[in-house]
């Protein structure tokens, strides 16, 4: 039997380049990992773009443990800070953050920096919800889709509308009153808060991820990079039936990845998944909800296997 031959190993991808793209009127910071050089001619990811959308209270930079593997396989990888997160602009006075605002942002990002390349859209949590809404609105734009526990928040009943609206106004007013009180005493203080929000994530992982989520403030203090309005209650209830109608319109082969029992599973998860016409499932046991932090290697492998399937 002749000895197998392989193409030269791709060069390790360089550090990401920072792009600034105006989308839906807001300046978005987008990290770009260029595809590795010396790719084999048979590598099917060459010429495609992977657009990675982060979740709630996260940022584009924390894809840094997954993006290099995708770039090494030939993808041009883009990871934006969504509106009001990281270094992307916040909404102006009187503005707010709604799911459909993000969909408009993504539509502009795709049209400006992705099309006509094949698009692999990957969304985690809130970013997965945005990805579902986008892929159902513009199905012709998405070549393949991956949702990382991104099937939306819990369903709401119709009667919560007035309650949420009142809570939203109270929350926003409180956030404005506390505008000058947001600095934390130190990075250690921020890390304690991050641990409280992610008790299932290893402390060393959280310490490494923290550097992407905070910025320096005067007197040695730090602040979160996100707009404090993200911590207020949205006035718009989430209705699973509306979400399902978007899911039905998706034409791209879709991968749903969950983090096992420690991940996030809405009670009607199976119904939401069943609405997607062409979906497969994968589980990263023990990964929990923040799988791109805790199991970046296996997650990248699952994403690449999904892209290659059927090619």
C-alpha positions in Angstrom: 0.0 0.0 0.0 1.5 3.4 -1.0 2.3 5.7 1.9 -0.3 8.4 2.5 0.7 12.0 1.7 -0.7 15.1 3.2 -0.6 18.8 2.3 1.8 21.0 4.3 0.4 21.9 7.7 -1.2 25.3 7.7 0.7 28.1 9.4 -0.8 29.0 12.8 -3.2 31.9 12.4 -2.0 35.3 13.5 -3.6 37.5 16.2 -6.9 38.9 15.1 -7.1 42.2 13.2 -9.5 44.8 14.4 -12.1 46.1 11.9 -14.6 48.9 12.4 -17.8 48.4 10.5 -20.8 50.8 10.6 -23.9 48.6 10.8 -27.4 49.9 11.3 -25.8 53.3 12.1 -23.5 52.1 14.9 -19.8 51.6 14.8 -19.1 47.9 15.5 -15.7 46.5 16.5 -15.2 43.2 14.6 -12.2 40.9 15.3 -11.0 39.1 12.2 -8.9 36.0 12.1 -7.5 35.5 8.6 -7.5 32.0 7.2 -4.2 30.2 7.6 -1.7 30.2 4.7 -0.6 27.0 2.9 -4.0 25.4 3.1 -4.5 22.1 1.3 -6.4 22.5 -1.9 -9.0 20.0 -0.6 -9.8 22.1 2.4 -13.5 22.9 1.9 -13.6 25.9 4.3 -11.3 28.0 2.1 -13.2 31.0 0.8 -15.9 30.8 3.5 -16.6 33.2 6.4 -17.5 32.1 9.9 -19.4 34.8 11.7 -19.4 34.2 15.5 -22.1 36.0 17.6 -21.5 36.1 21.3 -24.1 35.8 24.1 -25.4 38.0 26.9 -22.8 39.8 28.9 -20.0 38.5 26.7 -18.0 39.9 23.8 -16.4 39.0 20.5 -13.0 38.6 22.0 -13.9 35.5 24.1 -14.2 33.5 20.8 -10.4 33.6 20.8 -10.2 29.9 22.0 -12.4 28.7 19.1 -11.6 31.1 16.2 -8.0 30.0 15.6 -9.0 26.4 14.9 -11.6 27.6 12.4 -9.1 29.9 10.7 -6.6 27.1 10.6 -9.2 25.1 8.6 -9.5 27.9 6.1 -12.3 30.1 7.4 -12.1 33.9 7.5 -13.4 34.3 11.0 -15.3 37.4 12.2 -16.4 38.0 15.8 -18.1 41.3 16.4 -18.9 43.0 19.7 -22.7 43.3 19.4 -24.2 46.7 20.0 -23.5 47.9 23.5 -20.9 45.3 24.2 -17.1 45.5 24.3 -15.8 48.3 22.0 -18.9 48.6 19.9 -20.9 51.8 20.2 -23.7 52.0 22.7 -27.1 53.2 21.7 -27.7 56.9 22.1 -29.9 58.7 24.7 -33.3 57.2 24.6 -32.3 54.1 22.7 -32.5 50.5 23.8 -31.5 47.0 22.9 -34.1 44.7 21.3 -33.5 41.4 19.5 -34.6 42.8 16.2 -32.0 45.6 16.5 -29.3 43.0 16.5 -30.8 41.3 13.5 -30.6 44.5 11.6 -27.0 45.0 12.7 -26.1 41.5 11.6 -27.9 42.1 8.2 -25.7 45.1 7.6 -22.5 43.3 8.8 -23.2 40.3 6.5 -24.0 42.5 3.5 -20.9 44.8 4.1 -18.2 42.3 5.0 -19.3 38.7 4.2 -21.4 38.5 0.9 -20.7 36.9 -1.5 -18.6 34.4 0.5 -20.4 31.3 1.8 -21.5 32.1 5.4 -21.2 29.8 8.4 -23.2 31.6 11.1 -22.5 30.5 14.7 -24.4 31.9 17.6 -24.1 31.3 21.3 -27.0 31.9 23.7 -28.4 35.4 22.9 -26.2 35.4 19.8 -27.9 32.1 18.8 -31.3 33.6 19.2 -30.2 36.5 17.0 -28.7 34.0 14.5 -32.0 32.1 14.4 -34.0 35.3 13.7 -31.5 36.4 11.0 -31.4 33.0 9.3 -35.2 32.9 9.2 -35.4 36.4 7.8 -32.6 36.0 5.2 -32.4 32.2 4.7 -30.6 32.7 1.3 -27.7 34.4 3.1 -26.7 31.5 5.4 -24.9 28.5 4.1 -24.7 26.6 7.4 -25.9 27.5 10.9 -24.8 26.4 14.4 -26.7 27.3 17.5 -24.9 26.9 20.8 -27.8 26.7 23.3 -29.2 29.6 21.3 -33.0 28.8 21.2 -34.2 31.9 23.0 -35.2 32.7 26.6 -38.2 31.2 28.4 -41.6 31.7 26.8 -43.8 34.5 28.0 -47.6 34.7 28.4 -49.5 37.6 26.8 -50.4 39.2 30.1 -46.8 40.0 31.1 -46.6 42.9 28.7 -47.7 45.6 31.0 -45.7 44.2 33.9 -42.5 44.1 31.8 -43.1 47.6 30.5 -43.4 49.0 34.0 -40.3 47.0 35.2 -38.4 48.2 32.2 -39.1 51.9 32.9 -38.2 51.5 36.6 -35.0 49.6 35.7 -33.8 52.2 33.2 -34.5 55.1 35.5 -32.5 53.3 38.3 -29.6 52.6 35.8 -29.5 56.3 34.9 -29.5 57.3 38.6 -26.5 55.0 39.3 -24.6 56.1 36.2 -21.6 57.3 38.3 -21.5 54.2 40.7 -20.6 51.4 38.3 -16.8 51.1 38.9 -15.7 48.0 40.8 -12.9 48.3 43.3 -10.4 46.0 41.5 -10.1 43.2 38.9 -10.4 40.8 41.9 -13.8 42.3 42.7 -14.9 41.9 39.1 -13.7 38.3 39.2 -15.8 37.5 42.3 -18.9 38.8 40.5 -18.0 36.7 37.4 -17.7 33.6 39.5 -21.1 34.3 41.1 -22.6 34.5 37.6 -20.9 31.3 36.3 -20.5 29.0 39.3 -19.9 26.0 37.1 -16.9 27.4 35.2 -13.4 26.7 36.4 -11.8 29.6 38.3 -8.8 29.7 36.0 -11.0 29.9 32.9 -12.9 32.8 34.4 -9.7 34.6 35.3 -8.5 34.3 31.7 -11.9 35.4 30.3 -12.2 38.4 32.6 -9.5 40.3 30.7 -11.8 40.5 27.7 -14.8 41.8 29.7 -13.5 44.7 31.8 -11.7 48.0 31.2 -9.6 50.1 33.5 -11.2 53.0 35.4 -9.6 55.8 37.5 -8.0 55.1 40.9 -7.2 51.5 40.0 -10.9 50.5 39.6 -12.4 48.6 36.7 -15.8 48.6 34.9 -17.6 46.1 32.7 -17.3 46.8 29.0 -21.0 46.4 28.4 -23.7 49.1 28.6 -25.5 48.9 32.0 -28.8 49.0 30.1 -28.2 45.4 29.2 -29.0 44.5 32.8 -32.4 46.0 32.7 -35.6 44.1 31.9 -36.6 44.4 28.2 -40.2 45.7 27.7 -40.7 43.2 24.8 -41.9 39.7 26.0 -40.3 36.8 24.3 -42.9 34.7 22.6 -41.8 31.2 21.6 -44.5 30.8 18.9 -43.1 33.8 17.1 -39.6 32.5 17.4 -40.7 29.2 16.0 -42.1 30.9 12.9 -38.6 32.3 12.2 -37.1 28.9 12.8 -39.4 27.3 10.2 -38.0 29.6 7.5 -34.4 28.5 8.0 -33.0 26.6 5.0 -29.4 26.1 6.1 -28.4 22.7 7.6 -28.3 23.5 11.3 -26.3 22.1 14.2 -27.6 22.5 17.7 -24.9 22.1 20.4 -25.8 21.8 24.1 -23.5 21.7 27.1 -25.1 18.7 28.8 -27.3 18.8 32.0 -25.4 21.9 33.2 -26.3 23.9 30.1 -29.4 26.0 29.5 -32.5 24.1 28.4 -35.8 25.9 28.0 -38.8 23.6 28.9 -40.0 23.6 25.3 -36.6 23.0 23.8 -37.7 20.0 21.8 -40.6 21.9 20.2 -38.3 24.8 19.2 -35.7 22.4 17.7 -38.4 20.5 15.8 -39.3 23.7 14.0 -35.9 23.9 12.3 -36.3 22.0 9.0 -32.8 20.4 8.9 -31.2 20.1 12.3 -28.7 17.8 13.9 -27.7 17.7 17.6 -24.4 17.4 19.5 -23.8 17.4 23.2 -20.5 18.5 24.9 -20.9 16.6 28.2 -19.9 18.7 31.2 -19.3 21.9 29.1 -22.2 23.8 30.6 -23.7 26.9 29.0 -20.4 28.7 28.4 -19.0 25.9 26.1 -16.8 28.2 24.1 -15.0 29.0 27.3 -14.9 25.5 28.9 -14.6 23.2 25.9 -13.3 25.3 23.0 -11.4 22.4 21.3 -14.2 19.9 21.1 -16.6 22.7 20.2 -14.4 23.8 17.3 -14.2 20.1 16.2 -18.0 19.9 16.2 -18.3 23.1 14.2 -15.8 21.9 11.6 -17.5 18.5 11.3 -20.8 20.2 10.7 -19.4 22.4 8.0 -17.8 19.4 6.2 -20.9 17.2 6.4 -22.4 16.8 3.0 -19.7 18.7 1.3 
